[in-house]
Amino acid sequence: MYVKIKIHLSLLILCFIFVSFSLFKNELTLGTVWFKINSNSLVGFQKIFERFLSLENFNNIIFFILNCNFFLLMSFLPILISFLIFIFFN
């Protein structure tokens, strides 16, 4: 029981760290991180969505996600892990 509480607290602290990083590094978006890692895959991903999924609203959603702050998106990961631990490991 105590280990589970420590894991939850450490994941929440990690989430707080990611959110605080997102306040200081506004220019680091998911699209720029992806572009710095491999720009060709980003262009290919865009071409796939333009060719097969020519829905205007869906493209706007994808571009909105790519323009979101990287650390803010990463802050949802510890919350999700904490939730899954809470649900599945009683």
Contact map, one row per residue, 1 for C-alpha under 8 A:
111110000000000000000000000000000000000000000000000000000000000000000000000000000000000000
111111000000000000000000000000000000000000000000000000000000000000000000000000000000000000
111111100000000000000000000000000000000000000000000000000000000000000000000000000000000000
111111110000000000000000000000000000000000000000000000000000000000000000000000000000100000
111111111000000000000000000000000000000000000000000000000000000000000000000000000000000000
011111111100000000000000000000000000000000000000000000000000000000000000000000000000000000
001111111110000000000000000000000000000000000000000000000000000000000000000000000100000000
000111111111000000000000000000000000000000000000000000000000000000000000000000000100000000
000011111111100000000000000000000000000000000000000000000000000000000000000000000000000000
000001111111110000000000000000000000000000000000000000000000000000000000000000000000000000
000000111111111000000000000000000000000000000000000000000000000000000000000001101100000000
000000011111111100000000000000000000000000000000000000000000000000000000000001100100000000
000000001111111110000000000000000000000000000000000000000000000000000000000000000000000000
000000000111111111000000000000000000000000000000000000000000000000000000001001000000000000
000000000011111111100000000000000000000000000000000000000000000000000000011111100000000000
000000000001111111110000000000000000000000000000000000000000000000000000001000000000000000
000000000000111111111000000000000000000000000000000000000000000000000000000000000000000000
000000000000011111111100000000000000000000000000000000000000000000000011011000000000000000
000000000000001111111110000000000000000000000000000000000000000000000011001000000000000000
000000000000000111111111000000000000000000000000000000000000000000000000000000000000000000
000000000000000011111111100000000000000000000000000000000000000000000010000000000000000000
000000000000000001111111110000000000000000000000000000000000000000001111000000000000000000
000000000000000000111111110000000000000000000000000000000000000000000000000000000000000000
000000000000000000011111110000000000000000000000000000000000000000000000000000000000000000
000000000000000000001111111100000000000000000000000000000000000000000000000000000000000000
000000000000000000000111111110000000000000000000000000000000000000001000000000000000000000
000000000000000000000000111110000000000000000000000000000000000000001000000000000000000000
000000000000000000000000111111011000000000000000000000000000000000001110000000000000000000
000000000000000000000000011111111000000000000000000000000000000001111100000000000000000000
000000000000000000000000000111111100000000000000000000000000000011111100000000000000000000
000000000000000000000000000011111110000000000000000000000000000001100000000000000000000000
000000000000000000000000000111111111000000000000000000000000000000000000000000000000000000
000000000000000000000000000111111111100000000000000000000000000000000100000000000000000000
000000000000000000000000000001111111111001000000000000000000000000000000000000000000000000
000000000000000000000000000000111111111101000000000000000000000000000000000000000000000000
000000000000000000000000000000011111111000000000000000000000000000000000000000000000000000
000000000000000000000000000000001111111000000000000000000000000000000000000000000000000000
000000000000000000000000000000000111111111000000000000000000000000000000000000000000000000
000000000000000000000000000000000111111111100000000000000000000000000000000000000000000000
000000000000000000000000000000000010011111110000000000000000000000000000000000000000000000
000000000000000000000000000000000000011111111000000000000000000000000000000000000000000000
000000000000000000000000000000000110011111111100000000000000000000000000000000000000000000
000000000000000000000000000000000000001111111110000000000000000000000000000000000000000000
000000000000000000000000000000000000000111111111000000000000000000000000000000000000000000
000000000000000000000000000000000000000011111111100000000000000000000000000000000000000000
000000000000000000000000000000000000000001111111110000000000000000000000000000000000000000
000000000000000000000000000000000000000000111111111000000000000000000000000000000000000000
000000000000000000000000000000000000000000011111111110000000000000000000000000000000000000
000000000000000000000000000000000000000000001111111111000010000000000000000000000000000000
000000000000000000000000000000000000000000000111111111000010000000000000000000000000000000
000000000000000000000000000000000000000000000011111111000000000000000000000000000000000000
000000000000000000000000000000000000000000000001111111000000000000000000000000000000000000
000000000000000000000000000000000000000000000001111111100100000000000000000000000000000000
000000000000000000000000000000000000000000000000111111110110000000000000000000000000000000
000000000000000000000000000000000000000000000000000011111110000000000000000000000000000000
000000000000000000000000000000000000000000000000000001111111000000000000000000000000000000
000000000000000000000000000000000000000000000000000000111111100000000000000000000000000000
000000000000000000000000000000000000000000000000000011111111110000000000000000000000000000
000000000000000000000000000000000000000000000000110001111111111000000000000000000000000000
000000000000000000000000000000000000000000000000000000011111111100000000000000000000000000
000000000000000000000000000000000000000000000000000000001111111110000000000000000000000000
000000000000000000000000000000000000000000000000000000000111111111000000000000000000000000
000000000000000000000000000000000000000000000000000000000011111111100000000000000000000000
000000000000000000000000000000000000000000000000000000000001111111110000000000000000000000
000000000000000000000000000001000000000000000000000000000000111111110000000000000000000000
000000000000000000000000000011100000000000000000000000000000011111110000000000000000000000
000000000000000000000000000011100000000000000000000000000000001111111000000000000000000000
000000000000000000000000000011000000000000000000000000000000000111111101100000000000000000
000000000000000000000100011111000000000000000000000000000000000000111111100000000000000000
000000000000000000000100000111001000000000000000000000000000000000011111110000000000000000
000000000000000001101100000100000000000000000000000000000000000000001111111000000000000000
000000000000000001100100000000000000000000000000000000000000000000011111111100000000000000
000000000000000000000000000000000000000000000000000000000000000000011111111110000000000000
000000000000001001000000000000000000000000000000000000000000000000000111111111000000000000
000000000000011101100000000000000000000000000000000000000000000000000011111111100000000000
000000000000001000000000000000000000000000000000000000000000000000000001111111110000000000
000000000000001000000000000000000000000000000000000000000000000000000000111111111000000000
000000000011011000000000000000000000000000000000000000000000000000000000011111111100000000
000000000011001000000000000000000000000000000000000000000000000000000000001111111110000000
000000000000000000000000000000000000000000000000000000000000000000000000000111111111000000
000000000010000000000000000000000000000000000000000000000000000000000000000011111111100000
000000110011000000000000000000000000000000000000000000000000000000000000000001111111110000
000000000000000000000000000000000000000000000000000000000000000000000000000000111111111000
000000000000000000000000000000000000000000000000000000000000000000000000000000011111111110
000100000000000000000000000000000000000000000000000000000000000000000000000000001111111110
000000000000000000000000000000000000000000000000000000000000000000000000000000000111111111
000000000000000000000000000000000000000000000000000000000000000000000000000000000011111111
000000000000000000000000000000000000000000000000000000000000000000000000000000000001111111
000000000000000000000000000000000000000000000000000000000000000000000000000000000001111111
000000000000000000000000000000000000000000000000000000000000000000000000000000000000011111
